[in-house]
């Protein structure tokens, strides 16, 4: 039995390693994918600090509020404010045209008299309150002040998340300026000391993250992309493994196999062992790239302890089992390679999308969030996150490992039952 | 002569088919015979061989091979060899690697395989191609390796589905000569072919099957004698099955 099983494994390895296209699909493509995607995501992440987004700045106020907003935006290091085009002041009409054509991502228009009108409005409001309290110190006729709006123009192609981020930042700045003006007016009216600062924020935020060796585990693009694209590679074995099974059927070798005294379980065990080894090799290859190559590309290095690598290896094996289960079912059900290969590839992409490889699950719609819970790629990705980001132990990833193994058992059983039924008709 | 294969009232109707591929077939195949199962396309030859090899199950009926009932197909599989019509080999593996793999599936030990494979390859003129990939072989060479893969475990009964189709004259002669040698050494051969001259020369017994039923059974000589004006097996075949084309899809 062991000699048979050994021969089955040897045969599968030889078939695989003599198929250059298959090897490229299994090893080279995932490595390219993880390097490219991590570089893109990392540079996007760095762009907020490294490269600045050009923004058209039309300032009709030219007073303290617009100067403050301008100063804050420039201080954020994310934007470079542009006020002139071809040595001419940019007008609102020009800005609108340029932004809507996609030449700039956004334009900010500060209305005329924003500072003076805000101060008048605030003073009137404060006087009104003090009047009601019998504490008014000044008398003058109220002036009708128009409401002001800061106009924002966005390139239609700009993502909603970016727009919302900008809007909330400007909103926060304006709110702070308004409250400052109110405090200052009260202060002036009540004859208080200007040395008292109202600008200091009483409530602040502190992000508490998991720690390892007394150091914060700070999430970076590598920690997402390495496990995510390793999983993508692992599940991509659906393509070569299902093709392997379909080829056997079409080459006639299947007839020889099923007419031999060797049980189906040994034949498939040979494939399972081989492809599990491949899954581990894929995992270690990508890990090695992340450890050795990424630092040379100015990407964050993936630092993992031996314990974490051991846990990730165990999880990789169960993820590999889930992928193999699907591949066996696909291979047995498909009649031709033309059926199995495109279906397998497309299905993996769908599983990856639903599983949160591309977009985090929390950012998906409610329906898709529920659907993602049914994706084995999501179970495995959560398991990896538990290990890398949440400092999880074996206990934490056991639920995911059980789910992935059950998935394999169900799919393989269905495949073998289907195969048996097909032969009895 | 004692029968090694006893087929009792086997019928087979595939799911969804509106006709029976095999209809109450009764057949006894003598031990150490070269038994030719002849018939036009779609006659039921491959279905019958697939049932005897345990690849598919009969709808009705039963059979025995060397006294083992079809209820025990795993035991039957140990004593039979199968040479399918297709090249049942892995193209990217060498001849040696293919034979090592298929031999192991038939419970042949590693030591036996290491000794036997070169011997078989020498017998069939392939010793210089032992470590060449199958994808580089000609049709005739593939057929010979296909044959070796079916006999590495010295089966008592060897099923061959058109073993010489599409090969050159020399390869055909080598294959037939080797099969004759195996038969002399005690292997019963059950063989299907469309090559009537080859069957007439090679087979000791023949059954002609058409539309799922066995028409006649006997030695080639008996079959020729029983049909008036027939001088060859091909004429007997045409007389019994007609000239109507039997294209199947």
Interface residues (C-beta under 8 A of the other chain):
Chain A: X3 X4 X6 X7 X8 X10 X11 X14 X15 X18 X19 X251 X252 X253 X255 X256 X257 X258 X259 X260 X261 X262 X423 X424 X425
Chain B: X14 X15 X53 X54 X55 X56 X57 X74 X77 X78 X80 X82 X84 X85 X86 X87 X88 X89 X90 X91 X92 X93 X97 X100 X101 X102 X104 X105 X106 X107 X109 X110 X149 X150
